[in-house]
Amino acid sequence: MSNPLILIPSRLASTRLPNKPLALIGGEAMIVHVWRRACDSRLGRVAVATDTAEIADVVRAAGGEAVMTRGDHPSGSDRIHEAMMTLDPDGRHDIIINVQGDLPTIEPESIRAVFGPLANKAVDIATLTAVIRREEEKTNSAVVKVVGTPIEPGLLRALYFTRATAPWGEGPLYHHIGLYAYRRVALQRFVSLPPSTLEQREKLEQLRALEAGMRIDAAVVEGVPLGVDTQEELDRARAILARKIPESRIV
């Protein structure tokens, strides 16, 4: 039996969209939308990990749990590790799910999907991916691709992550969705490792795990949730949530 803990790292330091987690969507802060969707996954306890009192306050005002963390963390993985140790020092939670705080359109079903690959005890970290359907995304370096081998329908074993167009030849390309489910021991190992060569070259933190020999499997889902980094994306998220468009139809 597993006992997941869902952690949502959130901070205000966004250069392209100031105060992003507190931006209102339908009258509620974006971070609250993400928290609600994580709760709706019904996988387990949910908390927001932040270094900002204003973020903690809006989450708590909505009825959520928030934990304060240091302000000098280099990544969300380091932040959720500190939050895990604060909230669960005795190790009751064996799976830690990292949901990014700027995904207000993430579907609860997608959060549940990231838990699935960990049914295989050989998997250290689980993540999500979706088939790329827009041609321009195939060559867009901002769209991270999963290079993986299919091991069963709807499931890939990740061999590499890249900003390049890969793999070569006929067949689908896969858009990586930055949602992760770690075994507790895998998260502890991951944050103890120094940044790796390919991680630094591609600017992709998950390559550190692969370079260290850790196994990452990716569940294939239908839609890519909208990540909000700009005012244009915020406006789009507001329109999507106002119309309640299913994630699978977001393009």
Residue pairs with C-beta under 8 A, 6 or more apart in sequence:
2 94
2 95
2 115
2 118
3 44
3 92
3 93
3 94
3 95
4 43
4 44
4 45
4 93
4 94
4 95
4 96
4 97
4 115
4 181
5 44
5 45
5 47
5 84
5 87
5 88
5 93
5 95
5 96
5 97
6 38
6 41
6 43
6 44
6 45
6 46
6 47
6 97
6 99
6 111
7 46
7 47
7 48
7 49
7 80
7 83
7 84
7 96
7 97
7 98
7 99
8 31
8 34
8 35
8 38
8 46
8 47
8 48
8 49
8 98
8 99
8 100
8 101
9 48
9 49
9 50
9 76
9 79
9 80
9 83
9 98
9 100
9 101
10 21
10 31
10 34
10 48
10 49
10 50
10 52
10 55
10 101
11 21
11 50
11 51
11 52
11 55
11 71
11 79
12 18
12 19
12 20
12 21
12 22
12 52
12 54
12 55
14 20
14 229
16 229
16 230
17 23
17 228
17 229
17 230
17 231
17 233
17 234
20 30
20 102
20 228
20 229
20 234
21 29
21 30
21 31
21 50
21 52
21 55
21 101
21 102
22 29
22 30
22 31
22 54
22 55
22 58
23 29
23 30
23 228
23 234
24 30
25 33
25 104
25 234
25 237
25 238
25 241
26 33
26 238
26 241
26 242
28 62
29 55
29 58
29 62
30 101
30 102
30 104
30 228
30 234
30 237
31 48
31 55
31 58
31 59
31 101
32 58
32 59
32 62
32 64
33 104
33 241
34 99
34 100
34 101
34 102
34 103
34 104
34 106
35 46
35 48
35 59
35 62
35 64
36 62
37 104
37 106
37 107
37 108
37 111
38 46
38 99
38 106
38 108
38 111
39 46
39 64
40 108
41 108
41 109
41 111
41 112
42 108
42 112
43 97
43 111
43 112
43 115
44 93
45 65
45 87
45 93
46 64
46 65
47 64
47 65
47 66
47 67
47 83
47 87
48 55
48 56
48 59
48 64
48 65
48 66
48 67
48 101
49 66
49 67
49 69
49 79
49 80
49 82
49 83
50 56
50 59
50 66
50 67
50 68
50 69
51 68
51 69
51 70
51 71
51 73
51 79
53 68
55 66
56 66
56 67
56 68
57 66
59 65
59 66
60 66
67 83
67 86
67 87
69 79
69 82
69 83
69 86
70 79
70 82
73 79
73 82
75 205
76 98
76 100
77 98
77 180
77 187
77 190
77 191
77 205
78 191
80 96
80 98
80 187
81 187
81 188
81 191
84 93
84 96
84 184
84 187
87 93
91 184
93 184
94 183
94 184
95 115
95 118
95 181
95 182
95 183
95 184
96 181
96 182
96 183
96 184
96 187
97 111
97 114
97 115
97 179
97 180
97 181
97 182
98 179
98 180
98 181
98 182
99 106
99 111
99 179
100 178
100 179
100 227
102 227
102 228
102 229
103 179
103 225
103 226
103 227
103 228
104 226
104 228
104 237
104 241
105 225
105 226
105 237
105 240
105 241
105 247
105 250
106 179
106 225
106 247
107 223
107 225
107 246
107 247
109 221
109 247
110 128
110 177
110 179
110 221
110 223
110 225
110 247
111 179
113 128
113 219
113 221
114 126
114 127
114 128
114 179
114 180
114 181
114 219
115 126
115 181
116 126
116 155
116 219
117 123
117 126
117 155
117 181
117 217
117 218
117 219
118 126
118 181
118 183
120 217
122 215
123 183
123 215
123 216
123 217
124 182
124 183
124 186
124 209
124 214
124 215
124 216
125 180
125 181
125 182
125 183
125 186
125 190
125 206
125 209
125 214
125 215
125 216
125 217
126 180
126 181
126 216
126 217
126 218
126 219
127 146
127 158
127 176
127 177
127 178
127 179
127 180
127 181
127 206
127 216
127 217
127 218
127 219
128 176
128 177
128 179
128 218
128 219
128 220
128 221
129 146
129 148
129 156
129 174
129 175
129 176
129 177
129 218
129 219
129 220
129 221
130 174
130 175
130 177
130 220
130 221
130 222
130 223
130 224
131 172
131 173
131 174
131 175
131 220
132 138
132 143
132 145
132 172
132 173
132 174
132 175
133 251
134 251
137 143
137 175
138 165
138 173
139 165
141 163
141 164
142 163
143 163
143 175
144 161
144 162
144 163
144 175
144 176
144 178
144 204
145 161
145 162
145 163
145 164
145 165
145 166
145 173
145 174
145 175
145 176
146 156
146 158
146 160
146 161
146 174
146 175
146 176
146 218
147 158
147 159
147 160
147 161
147 162
147 166
147 167
147 174
148 156
148 157
148 158
148 159
148 174
148 218
149 156
149 157
149 159
150 156
151 157
151 217
154 219
154 220
155 217
155 218
155 219
155 220
156 174
156 217
156 218
156 220
157 215
157 216
157 217
157 218
158 206
158 210
158 216
158 217
158 218
159 210
160 166
160 207
160 210
161 176
161 202
161 204
161 206
161 207
161 210
162 202
162 204
163 202
163 203
163 204
165 173
166 173
167 173
174 218
174 220
175 224
176 218
177 221
177 224
177 225
178 227
180 206
182 190
186 209
186 214
189 212
189 214
190 208
190 209
190 212
190 214
193 208
193 209
193 212
195 208
196 207
196 208
196 211
196 212
197 211
198 204
198 207
198 210
198 211
199 205
199 206
199 207
199 208
199 211
206 216
209 216
210 216
222 247
222 248
223 246
223 247
223 248
223 249
223 250
224 247
224 250
225 247
225 250
226 233
226 236
226 237
226 240
226 250
227 233
228 234
228 237
240 250
